Amino acid sequence: MARTRYAPDRGLVVRMTGTMFGLGLLYVILIAVLVYFIRSAPLAILIAGGILFFQWYFSDKIAMTSMRAREVTPGQAPQLHAIVDRLCALADMPKPRVAIADIDVPNAFATGRTPSRAVVCVTTGILRRLDVKELEGVLAHELSHVAHRDVTVMTIASFAGVLAGVLARIWMFGGMGGRRDNNQNAALVFLAVMLVSIVIYLVSFLLTRGLSRYRELSADRSGALLTGNPSALASALQKVSGQIAAIPDRDLRQMETVSALAFAPALHQKASLSSLFMTHPPLDKRLAQLAQIATQLGQR
């Protein structure tokens, strides 16, 4: 299969990965600090769960706001709505809201806590670059995320990591926050708790990223089988990947907040240790899977 033809911007990859990892790390530290000073494990767990519940419950609004996307009617985007209508009929699923983000980055994403609250959004950049069949493949991929409730799955996966860190801290202090000692031992124990929390979060981070990559492959497979046209999805992937290379970094960063939800990441890398931190599988792996599906369908 063809490889990507542009050099990856490793600096941007490092910044994006560092930002996501840092936010999660700060979140774990915050919960540990709350447990230590408030001495209430239930309260700390409640706060952790409350923040993640807010992110899940308002996932559609958060994503739409961050991308400055607008919901469009069938009259405003007839072709886009017609494709979504056809795919929803094929999949026998409720039609999500349809939105467009005015940004040149060729991409798409779907989010929402339930299929009835879902929204599928495409950028003006992807609308300009793909033909109807390719766009249909992309939307079939995104609707698979909706049908499989991937937003809920990934939220639960994230919560497990945070909760593991909190529970590790509770265990080390022997129950409900333990006893506060005003001596050096307390400081040493607190540092140990921080270290354990960091290790647990790192493991959770890697597992969640692995799950995210699997969900992307699953959405590719489901979308290709739904349309019966894996070659169109493969063509869309190659077009999007190649076109992203010409997009300025400042525009790519606008996609950071929905990077894990997007059809394709802003950048691709060859398989390496850094792939463990990626939300999406390497392009070659996605294309190889689609080629295999095409063979199974007797198209090659």
VOGU-3710 file (C-alpha; in Angstrom, 3 decimals, decimal comma):
1> martryapdr> 0,000/0,000/0,000  1,098/3,586/-0,654  2,824/5,386/2,185  2,318/9,001/3,095  4,434/11,230/0,855  5,210/14,060/3,255  7,533/14,366/6,208  5,713/14,422/9,565  5,859/17,609/11,627  7,271/15,984/14,741
11> glvvrmtgtm> 7,326/19,241/16,686  3,578/19,653/16,344  3,000/16,001/17,234  5,048/16,449/20,412  3,124/19,604/21,353  -0,275/18,000/20,775  0,638/14,820/22,658  2,253/16,786/25,466  -0,829/18,965/25,851  -3,216/16,020/26,114
21> fglgllyvil> -0,922/14,092/28,451  -0,275/17,153/30,613  -3,968/17,922/31,051  -4,649/14,369/32,164  -1,691/14,398/34,521  -2,819/17,656/36,100  -6,268/16,144/36,539  -4,887/13,146/38,454  -2,700/15,392/40,614  -5,699/17,589/41,387
31> iavlvyfirs> -7,722/14,627/42,617  -4,825/13,351/44,739  -4,387/16,799/46,283  -8,105/17,000/47,024  -8,006/13,625/48,766  -4,934/14,605/50,780  -6,186/17,963/51,993  -9,928/17,395/52,116  -9,447/13,855/53,500  -12,605/12,671/51,799
41> aplailiagg> -12,278/9,881/49,247  -15,987/9,917/48,315  -15,832/13,675/47,682  -12,722/13,308/45,502  -14,321/10,510/43,495  -17,499/12,580/43,187  -15,517/15,517/41,813  -13,645/13,267/39,364  -16,869/11,665/38,197  -18,624/15,039/38,005
51> ilffqwyfsd> -16,036/16,553/35,685  -16,035/13,538/33,383  -19,839/13,410/33,420  -19,923/17,063/32,370  -17,507/16,335/29,517  -19,643/13,394/28,372  -23,046/15,038/28,820  -22,098/18,203/26,949  -19,671/16,549/24,514  -21,630/17,751/21,474
61> kiamtsmrar> -21,796/21,360/22,669  -18,115/21,402/23,671  -16,978/20,064/20,301  -19,283/22,332/18,293  -18,210/25,415/20,227  -14,498/24,652/19,982  -14,763/24,166/16,224  -17,139/27,125/15,757  -19,391/24,773/13,839  -22,939/25,621/12,851
71> evtpgqapql> -25,851/23,231/12,439  -27,229/23,251/8,904  -30,673/22,397/7,543  -31,453/20,275/4,457  -32,156/23,498/2,608  -28,718/24,896/3,445  -26,762/21,701/2,660  -29,004/19,427/0,567  -26,289/17,092/-0,734  -24,746/16,607/2,698
81> haivdrlcal> -28,124/15,838/4,256  -28,999/13,466/1,403  -25,847/11,411/2,059  -26,543/11,258/5,804  -30,187/10,302/5,149  -29,127/7,469/2,847  -26,531/6,117/5,264  -28,878/6,281/8,255  -31,476/4,374/6,254  -28,894/1,708/5,366
91> admpkprvai> -27,762/1,471/8,989  -31,284/1,653/10,401  -30,299/4,310/12,912  -31,696/7,719/13,911  -30,382/10,631/11,929  -27,987/12,856/13,871  -27,808/16,604/13,540  -25,627/17,802/10,681  -23,111/20,624/11,034  -20,391/22,401/9,070
101> adidvpnafa> -17,229/24,017/10,453  -15,783/26,806/8,328  -12,149/25,688/8,386  -9,834/24,653/5,557  -8,499/21,568/7,384  -10,060/18,587/5,537  -11,655/16,576/8,326  -14,887/15,428/9,956  -16,001/14,260/13,380  -19,018/12,902/15,212
111> tgrtpsravv> -19,864/13,312/18,864  -22,769/13,221/21,294  -23,624/11,181/24,366  -26,347/9,131/22,603  -27,408/8,547/18,984  -30,398/10,831/19,542  -28,106/13,645/20,759  -25,374/13,059/18,193  -24,026/15,530/15,673  -21,887/14,778/12,645
121> cvttgilrrl> -19,755/17,664/11,466  -17,685/18,171/8,323  -15,316/21,002/7,528  -15,597/23,202/4,464  -12,100/21,965/3,622  -13,227/18,358/3,242  -16,338/19,348/1,296  -14,150/21,115/-1,277  -11,720/18,213/-1,689  -13,799/15,018/-1,774
131> dvkelegvla> -16,249/13,737/-4,347  -19,646/12,338/-3,351  -18,519/8,709/-2,949  -15,503/9,669/-0,879  -17,596/11,933/1,338  -20,086/9,109/1,768  -17,279/6,846/2,974  -16,124/9,436/5,509  -19,637/9,989/6,826  -20,227/6,229/7,069
141> helshvahrd> -17,099/6,057/9,230  -18,357/8,853/11,478  -21,844/7,404/11,799  -20,263/4,142/12,953  -18,831/6,047/15,936  -22,343/7,259/16,718  -23,928/3,823/16,355  -21,302/2,208/18,585  -21,533/4,976/21,197  -17,816/5,611/21,047
151> vtvmtiasfa> -18,030/8,866/23,010  -19,474/6,977/25,978  -16,952/4,156/25,596  -13,973/6,516/25,597  -15,384/8,532/28,522  -15,720/5,371/30,602  -12,175/4,357/29,635  -10,861/7,741/30,763  -12,746/7,589/34,040  -11,241/4,184/34,813
161> gvlagvlari> -7,758/5,663/34,686  -8,612/8,597/36,906  -10,426/6,398/39,384  -7,465/4,007/39,485  -5,229/6,862/40,541  -7,644/7,931/43,263  -8,049/4,399/44,574  -4,279/3,919/44,656  -3,975/7,025/46,801  -6,727/5,806/49,147
171> wmfggmggrr> -5,029/2,420/49,506  -1,677/3,979/50,358  -3,234/6,131/53,057  -5,223/3,232/54,463  -8,785/4,179/53,745  -10,691/7,429/53,969  -7,888/9,924/53,612  -5,850/8,646/56,558  -4,228/10,770/59,214  -2,454/14,051/58,483
181> dnnqnaalvf> 1,030/14,164/60,051  2,957/17,406/60,271  6,361/15,870/59,651  8,640/14,754/56,877  6,999/11,332/56,655  3,804/12,940/55,410  5,699/14,707/52,637  7,457/11,485/51,607  4,207/9,558/51,532  2,581/12,309/49,484
191> lavmlvsivi> 5,442/12,180/46,959  5,062/8,420/46,777  1,360/8,861/46,098  2,172/11,282/43,286  4,590/8,784/41,743  2,070/5,951/41,903  -0,634/8,189/40,429  1,643/9,201/37,554  2,528/5,581/36,755  -1,119/4,525/36,875
201> ylvsflltrg> -2,139/7,427/34,689  0,593/6,617/32,142  -0,591/3,020/31,867  -4,198/4,204/31,540  -3,148/6,771/28,935  -1,490/4,117/26,776  -4,412/1,705/27,128  -6,927/4,411/26,227  -4,903/5,386/23,167  -4,767/1,743/22,120
211> lsryrelsad> -8,534/1,528/22,456  -8,939/4,725/20,428  -6,863/3,293/17,575  -8,912/0,111/17,595  -12,158/2,100/17,482  -10,884/3,946/14,399  -10,121/0,687/12,612  -13,535/-0,601/13,643  -15,219/2,515/12,234  -13,293/2,141/8,956
221> rsgalltgnp> -14,386/-1,483/8,695  -18,019/-0,774/9,597  -18,239/2,199/7,249  -16,699/0,312/4,335  -19,046/-2,640/4,794  -22,066/-0,354/5,104  -21,407/1,417/1,805  -19,878/-1,620/0,098  -17,227/0,731/-1,276  -13,986/0,477/0,730
231> salasalqkv> -11,956/1,964/-2,129  -13,834/5,265/-1,796  -12,953/5,456/1,906  -9,329/4,584/1,111  -9,241/7,325/-1,520  -10,670/9,807/0,985  -8,025/8,850/3,560  -5,212/9,389/1,074  -6,626/12,689/-0,140  -7,156/14,017/3,362
241> sgqiaaipdr> -3,715/12,901/4,510  -1,970/14,460/1,539  -3,896/17,724/1,703  -3,279/18,193/5,437  0,423/18,546/4,680  -0,294/21,917/3,068  -2,374/23,255/5,975  -0,649/25,847/8,240  0,083/24,740/11,807  -2,148/27,453/13,254
251> dlrqmetvsa> -5,153/25,969/11,427  -4,252/22,430/12,433  -4,242/23,470/16,076  -7,907/24,427/15,777  -8,572/20,684/15,440  -6,725/19,821/18,669  -9,820/19,819/20,881  -11,577/17,244/18,662  -8,453/15,391/17,510  -9,515/12,091/19,061
261> lafapalhqk> -12,970/12,401/17,460  -11,790/13,368/13,984  -11,846/11,171/10,860  -8,083/11,580/10,494  -5,437/13,079/12,776  -3,773/16,279/11,676  -0,528/14,372/11,097  0,579/10,824/10,382  3,747/9,008/11,356  5,433/5,781/10,401
271> aslsslfmth> 5,034/2,941/12,869  7,369/3,507/15,809  7,368/3,812/19,578  5,614/7,174/19,196  2,641/5,356/17,647  1,715/4,241/21,183  0,653/7,829/21,867  -1,429/8,250/18,703  -5,232/8,380/18,749  -5,434/6,980/15,191
281> ppldkrlaql> -3,736/3,982/13,560  -1,028/4,636/10,941  -2,390/5,399/7,494  -0,774/2,278/6,016  -2,589/0,035/8,476  -5,946/1,634/7,679  -5,369/1,334/3,927  -4,253/-2,298/4,265  -7,451/-3,167/6,137  -9,591/-1,479/3,488
291> aqiatqlgqr> -7,726/-3,328/0,726  -8,442/-6,599/2,511  -12,148/-5,735/2,769  -12,213/-4,875/-0,945  -10,728/-8,295/-1,720  -13,309/-9,996/0,465  -16,047/-8,149/-1,386  -14,596/-9,318/-4,698  -13,608/-5,830/-5,811  -9,910/-6,682/-6,421
//
